[in-house]
Amino acid sequence: MTLKVYNTLTRKNEEFKPLIPGKVSMYACGPTVYNYIHIGNARPAIFFDVVRRYLRSIGYDVNYVVNFTDVDDKLIRKSEEMKLPVPELAELFIAAYREDTAVLGVEPATNNPRVTENIPEIIAFIDKLVQEGYAYESGGDVYYRTQKFEEYGKLSHQNLDELQYGIRIEVDERKEHPQDFVLWKAAKPGEISWPSPWGDGRPGWHIECSAMVRKYLGETIDIHGGGQDLAFPHHECEIAQTEALTGKPMARYWLHNAFINIDNEKMSKSLGNGILVRDMVKIVKPQAFRFFILAAHYRNPLNYSDESIRAATHSLERIHNCYANLQHRLGAASQGEADEAVRARIAAVHSQFEAKMNDDFNTPDAITAMFELVSETNLYLQQDRVTVATLELLLEEFRRMNAVLGLLPAAEEGLLDEDVERLIAERTEARKTKNWARATKSATC
């Protein structure tokens, strides 16, 4: 079976062919570490974790890089608010990110480069763009000339004049063109900064990823991913910077996941309806949330609600109960050969699982295949006599699927069921009246 992925660049399902046979280079944009991550941040973390797991399961050696943006305007503002130096603030929230994603079953990336560890490479990258005429210095800042890169807009499928539709562009007399974006920011008094040919300053957001992708994975990588909000301007600008410098495609496949809404409303700061992962897992089993994420196709929007989380929890319990029953029967099973009819049905279920994962990482249908395995297992366990060999075949298939989806039981600590129900009821009532402050409070009890 052939793996096909939806490429945002071409808007087509394409056969996946890595640049180097047997190896995959993959980059997903990580967090700007100025706060704890919310459930919207968790979706790409979980999805690209599954992509990496699946590629590995079908034999690829995956080099998976997720960056940390550890210097930025947001970090500087937060450091002033918390009265912490920017490096200490970044360290605090990097540690929190690792904790929160680990709770959700996300495996560590191969590498987590930080912006502050790659300043020389970023400066060299910008300097080369200046030399080639793709960038210019103005007032201590350095900007990218979007009009010089003829393919600017090819990822978001807009031309240069249309790109300002729906976005705010601030008037800046230092720019040659309104769509030009900053590569290097001159430092303001008291801000964290580094010396450069254009004066003390720090990198712009887009150049950081271009430099780190090139350094840690190469000039052309196989997969570049992130949330759909990153397609423009972030990934569009990455393409312009990198391809102007190298003359090669930056990535062969661009993957973008859709948003999460909260009770059918967009999650936003203005509404104050965001839910932090570390608050959410106090009342929702982490694996239930992971199930909730994977039960929808990554390119489809998701709606987080008490009802959807209850449904995910109930569905996950079916898998967990089946797996527990399977393990329990193993101790009292008979010796003997494996049931060949069961073996054949397991093979069919696994083929179904792989076919769905090969169809643009269709995790909801892959989960359906897992439930087929649950049904097959429950049917077999109804027999009076079961063999160790057959049970081990079923266990092995559960583990093969779990190596991709990460849904099998793990050690969990949490509130009693009645406490969970009470808190969910409180949040439901608060959300009906759009009392976000109360809803958030009930989520953190």
MOPEWO-V554459 format. One record per run of one state. SS is the DSSP state (H for helix, E for strand, C for the rest). FROM is the first residue (numbers start at 1). TO is the last residue. If there is no record, write none. Layout:
ss:from:to
SS:FROM:TO
SS:FROM:TO
//
This chain:
ss:from:to
C:1:3
E:4:7
C:8:11
E:12:15
C:16:22
E:23:28
C:29:31
E:32:32
C:33:37
E:38:38
H:39:57
C:58:60
E:61:66
C:67:67
E:68:69
C:70:72
H:73:82
C:83:85
H:86:103
C:104:110
E:111:111
C:112:113
E:114:114
H:115:117
C:118:118
H:119:131
C:132:134
E:135:138
C:139:140
E:141:144
C:145:145
H:146:148
C:149:180
E:181:186
C:187:193
E:194:194
C:195:200
E:201:203
C:204:204
H:205:216
C:217:220
E:221:227
H:228:246
C:247:250
E:251:257
C:258:259
E:260:262
C:263:264
E:265:266
C:267:275
E:276:276
H:277:280
C:281:285
H:286:294
C:295:301
E:302:304
C:305:305
H:306:330
C:331:333
E:334:334
C:335:339
H:340:357
C:358:358
E:359:359
C:360:362
H:363:381
C:382:386
E:387:387
H:388:405
C:406:416
H:417:432
C:433:435
H:436:443
C:444:445
//
